[in-house]
Amino acid sequence: MDRKEREKDLQTYKVSRTADLESIRDNFPITRSQIYMNHAAVSPCPNYVRNAILKHLEDWSNMTPAFVSLTPFGGEGPGQGNTSGVKESFATLVHCDPREIALVPNTHLGLSTAVLALAIKKGKNVILGDPVVEHPNYLAQYLEGQGIEVRFVKRRDQRIQTEDVERLIDDNTALVFLSYVEYSQGAKNDIRAISELAHRHGAFTLVDAFQAIGALDVDLKELDVDLMATGTYKWIMGIKGTGFLYVRNSLIPEMKPVIFGWANGPYYDSYTKAENGWLNGLHLSASRLEAGSMSIIGFTAAKAAIDYLLAIGMARVEKGVLEIRDYLVARLSDANFNFNTPLKGDSSRSGIVNVKAKNAAEVVQKLRKKGIWISGGFQYLDGVRISPHFYNQPEEVDKLVDELKMEI
């Protein structure tokens, strides 16, 4: 396709997308005054989440039955509150059983809970993603301190290659821990193939899916992962302080909680039986990894965010994210930008695009003063990271690219 034909296709796409999103954009007040393409960092609050929070505050202020039924929002037994609604919504979003879901305050606490509950033995090895593109954490140092060998799989051709994981893995590997989508430059890893490889060697897979869920139609059963954690304040467009931990059903009996509290298991039905405490063992579900009270207001907001995405349909959301991403890549390519994001093939696409810029942090601040939100700096491979969502318009991309051409 020559440049003239491609430009015609892009213009046709602009017209059709504008008509498709007219009513949806009303749910995002920020679109009236700013261009927001920073969902890989934190999403602005949509109206439907704001309304859910306001209703919750009203119920809380008046101690209505709706509020009391949620207290204290942890565990799953009588007297332990009601978490089934938000778990059912999230399980529908990622195609799993609600009993495979535990509530956590954030992604990294979910990931840490999973690693600790696995009780990996000294002398085993664990494969971790390239520290240059993975989100910073203390895991490698912790594992090495426990006598566990850490093997980093370095990116090649801008992404993690399955064959490089295969070269590192052996029958002594306990865990392979990778991101589904790399936070810095948006490469999507082939988690399905890596899971199959790990299971062939008797290893478990743990996935950080924070940069995928809410933007892509994620099917945990299709990916065949054992453990996964995510938060809600990025692509799901929820609120900080809320997240989810997925534990494959067959793995739940092996997972022993290392953070202890009243929510780890069901209560005895009589105080005379509670000689060693009220808990009668552990929950038979992933709720055994919940220790205590969760943010009621946070998970109320999270449920509203998830239910909206389900109403729109994740196939439609993913289609919208990848279409606006492709339009962004086309415009940046036309302007001769150099990419940190891998562009070869459709299989590695996500909602994140990163272009190189030596003055990235400065560019971000200049654009923010003009009401355009992106991220950038040394932690993004000396680039600017752009992360539009399904409600963003092509005209917003055009404005962003024009500004970048003047600043980079």
C-alpha positions as CSV (number, residue, x, y, z in Angstrom):
1,M,0.0,0.0,0.0
2,D,1.4,3.4,-1.0
3,R,1.4,6.4,1.2
4,K,-1.6,8.0,-0.5
5,E,-3.8,4.9,-0.1
6,R,-2.8,4.5,3.5
7,E,-3.7,8.2,4.2
8,K,-7.1,7.6,2.7
9,D,-7.6,4.5,4.9
10,L,-6.6,6.6,8.0
11,Q,-9.0,9.3,7.1
12,T,-11.8,6.8,6.7
13,Y,-10.9,5.3,10.1
14,K,-11.0,8.8,11.7
15,V,-14.6,9.4,10.5
16,S,-15.9,6.0,11.6
17,R,-14.2,6.1,15.0
18,T,-15.5,9.6,15.8
19,A,-19.1,8.5,15.2
20,D,-18.6,5.2,17.2
21,L,-17.3,6.9,20.3
22,E,-19.5,10.0,20.5
23,S,-21.7,8.8,23.4
24,I,-19.0,6.8,25.2
25,R,-16.7,9.8,25.6
26,D,-19.4,11.5,27.7
27,N,-18.3,9.2,30.5
28,F,-14.8,10.6,30.6
29,P,-15.0,14.3,31.7
30,I,-11.2,14.8,31.1
31,T,-11.9,14.6,27.3
32,R,-13.6,18.0,27.5
33,S,-10.4,19.9,28.3
34,Q,-7.4,17.7,28.0
35,I,-5.8,14.9,25.9
36,Y,-5.2,12.0,28.1
37,M,-3.0,9.1,26.9
38,N,-1.3,8.0,30.1
39,H,-3.4,5.0,31.1
40,A,-0.3,2.9,31.6
41,A,0.4,5.2,34.6
42,V,-3.0,6.0,36.1
43,S,-6.4,6.6,34.5
44,P,-8.6,9.6,35.1
45,C,-11.8,8.9,37.0
46,P,-14.7,8.1,34.7
47,N,-18.2,9.2,35.6
48,Y,-19.5,5.7,36.4
49,V,-16.7,5.2,38.9
50,R,-17.3,8.6,40.4
51,N,-21.0,7.9,40.8
52,A,-20.3,4.5,42.5
53,I,-18.0,6.2,45.0
54,L,-20.5,9.0,45.7
55,K,-23.3,6.4,46.3
56,H,-21.0,4.5,48.6
57,L,-20.2,7.6,50.6
58,E,-23.9,8.3,50.9
59,D,-24.6,4.8,52.1
60,W,-21.6,5.0,54.5
61,S,-22.7,8.3,55.9
62,N,-26.1,6.8,56.8
63,M,-25.0,3.3,57.6
64,T,-27.5,1.9,55.2
65,P,-28.0,-1.9,54.8
66,A,-26.2,-1.6,51.5
67,F,-23.0,-0.4,53.3
68,V,-23.4,-2.7,56.3
69,S,-23.6,-5.8,54.1
70,L,-20.2,-5.0,52.7
71,T,-18.4,-4.7,56.1
72,P,-15.7,-5.7,56.7
73,F,-15.1,-6.8,53.1
74,G,-12.7,-9.7,53.4
75,G,-12.9,-13.5,53.5
76,E,-16.0,-15.2,52.2
77,G,-17.8,-16.8,55.2
78,P,-20.7,-15.6,57.4
79,G,-19.7,-12.4,59.3
80,Q,-16.8,-11.8,57.0
81,G,-18.5,-9.5,54.6
82,N,-19.5,-9.8,50.9
83,T,-16.8,-10.0,48.3
84,S,-18.6,-12.3,45.8
85,G,-19.9,-9.5,43.6
86,V,-16.5,-7.9,42.7
87,K,-14.8,-11.3,42.4
88,E,-17.5,-12.5,40.0
89,S,-17.1,-9.4,37.9
90,F,-13.4,-9.7,37.7
91,A,-13.6,-13.5,37.1
92,T,-15.9,-12.8,34.1
93,L,-13.4,-10.2,32.8
94,V,-10.5,-12.7,32.8
95,H,-12.5,-15.9,32.1
96,C,-11.9,-17.8,35.3
97,D,-13.8,-19.1,38.4
98,P,-14.5,-16.5,41.1
99,R,-13.1,-18.9,43.7
100,E,-9.7,-18.6,42.0
101,I,-9.7,-14.9,42.9
102,A,-8.3,-13.2,46.0
103,L,-8.5,-9.5,46.8
104,V,-5.2,-7.7,47.3
105,P,-4.3,-4.0,47.8
106,N,-2.0,-3.7,44.8
107,T,-0.2,-5.7,42.1
108,H,3.1,-6.2,43.9
109,L,1.5,-7.4,47.1
110,G,-0.4,-9.9,45.1
111,L,2.8,-11.0,43.3
112,S,4.6,-11.2,46.6
113,T,1.8,-13.1,48.3
114,A,2.0,-15.7,45.5
115,V,5.8,-16.1,45.6
116,L,5.8,-16.5,49.4
117,A,2.9,-18.9,49.4
118,L,4.7,-21.1,47.0
119,A,7.4,-21.7,49.6
120,I,10.1,-22.2,46.9
121,K,12.9,-24.4,48.3
122,K,16.5,-23.5,48.6
123,G,18.6,-24.7,45.7
124,K,15.8,-24.2,43.2
125,N,16.0,-21.6,40.4
126,V,13.5,-18.9,39.3
127,I,13.4,-17.2,35.9
128,L,12.7,-13.5,35.9
129,G,12.2,-10.9,33.1
130,D,14.8,-8.5,31.9
131,P,15.3,-6.0,34.8
132,V,15.7,-3.2,32.2
133,V,12.1,-3.4,31.1
134,E,10.4,-5.0,34.1
135,H,8.9,-2.8,36.8
136,P,11.5,-2.3,39.6
137,N,11.1,-4.6,42.7
138,Y,13.1,-6.3,45.4
139,L,12.2,-9.9,44.4
140,A,15.6,-11.0,42.9
141,Q,17.5,-9.9,46.0
142,Y,15.0,-11.6,48.2
143,L,15.2,-14.9,46.3
144,E,19.0,-14.9,46.3
145,G,18.9,-14.3,50.0
146,Q,16.9,-17.5,50.4
147,G,19.4,-19.5,48.5
148,I,17.4,-19.6,45.3
149,E,19.2,-19.0,42.0
150,V,17.8,-16.1,39.9
151,R,18.1,-16.3,36.1
152,F,17.2,-13.2,34.1
153,V,15.9,-13.7,30.6
154,K,17.1,-10.7,28.6
155,R,15.1,-9.1,25.8
156,R,16.2,-9.6,22.2
157,D,14.7,-7.7,19.3
158,Q,12.9,-5.5,21.9
159,R,11.0,-8.3,23.6
160,I,11.3,-11.6,25.6
161,Q,11.8,-14.5,23.2
162,T,10.3,-17.8,24.1
163,E,13.4,-19.7,22.9
164,D,15.6,-17.6,25.3
165,V,13.4,-18.8,28.2
166,E,13.8,-22.3,26.9
167,R,17.6,-22.0,27.1
168,L,17.4,-21.0,30.8
169,I,14.7,-23.3,32.1
170,D,15.4,-26.8,33.4
171,D,13.8,-29.4,35.7
172,N,15.1,-27.6,38.7
173,T,13.2,-24.4,37.8
174,A,10.4,-23.7,40.3
175,L,8.9,-20.5,38.8
176,V,8.9,-18.4,35.7
177,F,7.7,-14.8,36.5
178,L,7.1,-12.4,33.6
179,S,4.9,-9.5,32.7
180,Y,2.3,-10.1,30.1
181,V,2.9,-6.5,28.7
182,E,6.2,-4.7,29.6
183,Y,5.4,-1.5,31.3
184,S,8.2,0.6,29.7
185,Q,7.7,0.0,26.0
186,G,4.6,-2.2,25.7
187,A,6.0,-5.4,24.3
188,K,3.5,-8.3,24.8
189,N,5.1,-11.5,25.7
190,D,4.0,-14.9,24.5
191,I,2.7,-16.1,27.9
192,R,0.8,-19.1,26.5
193,A,4.0,-20.6,24.9
194,I,6.0,-19.8,28.0
195,S,3.4,-21.4,30.3
196,E,3.5,-24.6,28.2
197,L,7.3,-24.6,28.4
198,A,7.3,-24.1,32.2
199,H,4.8,-26.8,32.8
200,R,6.8,-29.2,30.7
201,H,9.6,-28.8,33.2
202,G,7.3,-28.9,36.3
203,A,7.5,-25.1,36.9
204,F,4.8,-22.7,37.8
205,T,4.1,-19.4,35.9
206,L,3.4,-16.1,37.6
207,V,2.3,-13.2,35.5
208,D,2.1,-9.4,36.2
209,A,-0.9,-8.5,34.0
210,F,-1.3,-4.9,35.1
211,Q,-0.5,-3.4,31.7
212,A,-2.9,-5.9,29.9
213,I,-6.1,-6.3,31.8
214,G,-8.6,-3.6,30.9
215,A,-6.9,-2.9,27.6
216,L,-6.8,-6.4,26.1
217,D,-9.3,-9.3,26.3
218,V,-7.3,-11.5,28.7
219,D,-8.3,-15.1,29.0
220,L,-6.4,-16.7,31.9
221,K,-7.5,-20.2,31.0
222,E,-6.3,-19.7,27.4
223,L,-3.0,-18.4,28.6
224,D,-2.7,-21.4,30.9
225,V,-1.0,-19.5,33.7
226,D,-0.9,-20.6,37.3
227,L,-0.8,-17.3,39.1
228,M,-1.5,-13.7,38.1
229,A,-1.8,-10.4,39.8
230,T,-3.1,-7.0,38.7
231,G,-4.3,-3.7,40.1
232,T,-7.2,-1.6,38.8
233,Y,-6.1,2.0,38.5
234,K,-4.5,1.8,35.1
235,W,-6.4,0.2,32.1
236,I,-9.4,-1.0,34.2
237,M,-9.8,2.6,35.2
238,G,-10.6,1.9,38.9
239,I,-8.9,3.3,42.0
240,K,-5.6,2.8,43.8
241,G,-5.5,0.4,46.7
242,T,-7.3,-2.4,44.9
243,G,-6.1,-5.4,43.0
244,F,-6.7,-9.1,42.3
245,L,-4.6,-12.3,42.7
246,Y,-5.6,-15.3,40.5
247,V,-4.6,-18.8,41.7
248,R,-5.3,-21.8,39.5
249,N,-7.9,-23.9,41.2
250,S,-5.6,-27.0,41.3
251,L,-2.9,-25.0,43.0
252,I,-5.0,-23.5,45.8
253,P,-4.5,-26.4,48.3
254,E,-0.8,-26.0,48.0
255,M,-0.9,-22.2,48.8
256,K,-0.4,-21.6,52.5
257,P,-0.9,-17.9,53.6
258,V,2.1,-16.1,55.0
259,I,0.2,-13.1,56.0
260,F,-2.2,-14.0,58.8
261,G,-5.6,-12.6,59.8
262,W,-9.3,-13.3,60.4
263,A,-10.0,-13.6,56.6
264,N,-7.8,-16.6,55.9
265,G,-10.5,-19.1,56.7
266,P,-14.2,-19.7,57.9
267,Y,-15.2,-19.1,61.5
268,Y,-16.3,-21.8,63.9
269,D,-20.1,-21.7,64.4
270,S,-19.7,-21.7,68.2
271,Y,-17.3,-19.9,70.6
272,T,-16.9,-23.2,72.5
273,K,-15.0,-24.6,69.5
274,A,-12.6,-21.7,69.2
275,E,-10.0,-22.9,71.7
276,N,-7.2,-22.2,69.2
277,G,-8.9,-19.2,67.5
278,W,-12.0,-18.6,65.6
279,L,-10.7,-19.8,62.2
280,N,-11.8,-23.4,61.3
281,G,-8.9,-24.1,58.9
282,L,-8.4,-22.2,55.6
283,H,-10.8,-21.3,52.9
284,L,-10.9,-23.8,50.1
285,S,-10.7,-20.9,47.7
286,A,-8.1,-18.3,46.9
287,S,-9.6,-16.2,49.7
288,R,-7.3,-18.1,52.0
289,L,-4.7,-15.6,50.9
290,E,-6.7,-12.6,52.2
291,A,-5.8,-11.6,55.7
292,G,-8.1,-8.8,56.8
293,S,-10.2,-5.9,55.8
294,M,-10.0,-4.5,52.3
295,S,-10.9,-1.1,51.0
296,I,-14.7,-1.2,50.7
297,I,-14.8,2.1,48.8
298,G,-11.9,1.0,46.6
299,F,-13.5,-2.3,45.5
300,T,-16.9,-0.7,45.1
301,A,-15.2,1.6,42.6
302,A,-13.3,-1.3,41.0
303,K,-16.5,-3.3,40.5
304,A,-18.1,-0.3,38.8
305,A,-15.1,0.0,36.5
306,I,-15.1,-3.6,35.6
307,D,-18.8,-3.8,35.1
308,Y,-18.6,-0.9,32.6
309,L,-15.9,-2.7,30.6
310,L,-18.0,-5.9,30.6
311,A,-21.0,-3.9,29.4
312,I,-19.0,-2.4,26.5
313,G,-17.5,-5.8,25.8
314,M,-13.8,-6.6,26.1
315,A,-13.5,-7.6,22.4
316,R,-14.8,-4.1,21.5
317,V,-12.4,-2.5,24.0
318,E,-9.4,-4.4,22.8
319,K,-10.3,-3.6,19.2
320,G,-10.6,0.1,20.1
321,V,-7.2,0.1,22.0
322,L,-5.3,-1.6,19.2
323,E,-6.9,0.5,16.4
324,I,-6.0,3.8,18.1
325,R,-2.5,2.3,18.8
326,D,-2.0,1.4,15.2
327,Y,-3.2,4.9,14.1
328,L,-0.7,6.4,16.6
329,V,2.1,4.2,15.2
330,A,1.3,5.2,11.6
331,R,1.4,8.9,12.5
332,L,4.6,8.6,14.4
333,S,6.2,6.6,11.6
334,D,5.1,9.2,9.1
335,A,6.9,11.8,11.2
336,N,10.1,9.6,11.3
337,F,10.2,8.9,15.0
338,N,12.4,6.0,16.2
339,F,10.6,3.4,18.3
340,N,11.5,1.6,21.5
341,T,8.3,-0.5,21.1
342,P,8.7,-3.6,18.9
343,L,6.7,-3.2,15.7
344,K,7.2,-6.5,13.9
345,G,4.0,-8.6,13.8
346,D,0.6,-8.2,15.5
347,S,1.3,-10.7,18.3
348,S,3.3,-8.3,20.4
349,R,0.9,-5.3,20.2
350,S,-0.5,-3.7,23.3
351,G,-1.9,-0.3,24.3
352,I,1.6,1.1,24.9
353,V,3.8,2.9,22.3
354,N,7.2,4.2,23.2
355,V,9.4,6.5,21.0
356,K,13.0,7.5,21.6
357,A,13.6,11.0,23.0
358,K,16.8,12.2,24.8
359,N,14.9,15.0,26.5
360,A,11.9,12.7,27.3
361,A,11.2,14.0,30.9
362,E,11.4,17.6,29.7
363,V,9.0,16.9,26.8
364,V,6.5,15.3,29.2
365,Q,6.4,18.4,31.4
366,K,6.0,20.7,28.4
367,L,3.1,18.8,27.0
368,R,1.4,18.5,30.4
369,K,1.3,22.3,30.6
370,K,-0.6,22.2,27.3
371,G,-3.1,19.6,28.6
372,I,-1.5,16.6,27.0
373,W,-0.7,13.6,29.3
374,I,1.9,11.0,28.5
375,S,4.9,9.6,30.4
376,G,8.7,9.7,29.7
377,G,12.2,9.6,31.1
378,F,15.2,7.3,31.7
379,Q,13.0,4.6,33.2
380,Y,11.2,4.3,29.9
381,L,14.3,3.5,27.9
382,D,15.0,7.2,27.4
383,G,11.7,7.5,25.6
384,V,8.2,8.9,25.8
385,R,5.5,6.4,26.6
386,I,2.1,6.9,25.1
387,S,-0.8,4.8,26.2
388,P,-4.2,5.7,24.7
389,H,-7.4,3.9,25.7
390,F,-10.4,2.8,23.6
391,Y,-12.2,6.2,24.0
392,N,-9.4,8.3,22.6
393,Q,-9.9,9.9,19.2
394,P,-7.6,10.1,16.1
395,E,-7.8,13.9,16.3
396,E,-6.2,13.7,19.7
397,V,-3.4,11.6,18.3
398,D,-2.8,14.1,15.5
399,K,-2.5,16.9,18.1
400,L,-0.1,14.9,20.2
401,V,2.2,14.0,17.3
402,D,2.3,17.6,16.1
403,E,3.4,18.7,19.6
404,L,6.0,15.9,19.7
405,K,7.4,17.0,16.4
406,M,8.1,20.4,17.8
407,E,9.6,19.2,21.1
408,I,11.7,16.1,20.1
